[in-house]
């Protein structure tokens, strides 16, 4: 499973736990708030789950806006 | 032009419509589960103008049983009459505070006390105020009083997300905005200014200098006020940075003991106090001695701040332990850059029970508001015990 698949699984878990059902395929260009309908607490949960999986706080240097922004940070060597 | 009382992205209601709906009501409830925010406001106003005490619960929308109705017969002819009645109210409002330890406490604040921090000026008439708080928390009630006592417009921004939120702020020409630091963090990116905003208030959690600078660039025409207060003592100090200079009127009402801020009983709601100095649960650092300037560092108690809302983990633990097959639990906060903390739970289940994260979350949603729900649930075999003998945080 590559990093993108792992990230998609995290997003799916967050949506599923809170009964958010979106009819869309997750692609890197999607915006976290506007397209994936994440509110502040969902973004906070995303940040903690990503940190647990990848050991990186993706919000360390400010806000991130898209799935791609997160991938860029976690894929950085 | 008709004076608008309430506006959200779907509806707009005038002060005349507010008065018509208020005068039609014949029943007031001390504890009320409303069908909409507007319905909630009507019951609150009935209590306020009829001098009836009322209690606000975490869930205000249809999740419990109303108290016995009390017959009322309001006759409010004009907006000015309504303001006069509010300003002379003898009612008290009961709000659940997370407290510094133990289960949530019901604290009564008089409307008169809440009105002390309401600013009234001719400049505020016809102005637009952006609403972001939980309607049933003290900041939510104070906001309602602030708007009505000035005959201003209440612009409901709750539940709007980034692009739609900023666009509605622009479209509604919001001038006054009061919110938690979490709300302002989510306004990023700060590249397209919101010029209509002339006043910004930050409330409910610790702000940083970086956030205050970001808000200044987003709202170049705004004066920024960072407020410190508590449910028990109301708003106490304001500042334009992350440091607070203690005002003269509070010099003998605040004390710092081992880094924790204490309130003198004279500034704390009478329903919580029987000691001379009340522990705030907030740890502070002294920046300057004369005049006294302080900076807030963190919470001392187990209370967890989630996006400006205080969460008492003991309350969440009590609900979890009611589920069959749950042997032990530990609820704690996990730090993050967006909401300060989120709630995490560790659970030990008996061998014959299998729960999923979703099962636990769905169960808790029946009883607790969303910010109190653990976002991450770990099913474990052991729960760590700290050096004090308590479950470590």
Interface residues (C-beta under 8 A of the other chain):
Chain A: X13 X16 X17 X18 X19 X31 X33 X34 X37 X39 X40 X41 X43 X44 X45 X47 X48 X49 X57 X59 X60 X62 X63 X65
Chain B: X161 X162 X163 X164 X182 X183 X185 X186 X188 X189 X306 X307 X334 X336 X337 X338 X339 X341 X342 X344 X357 X358 X361 X362 X370 X371 X375 X376
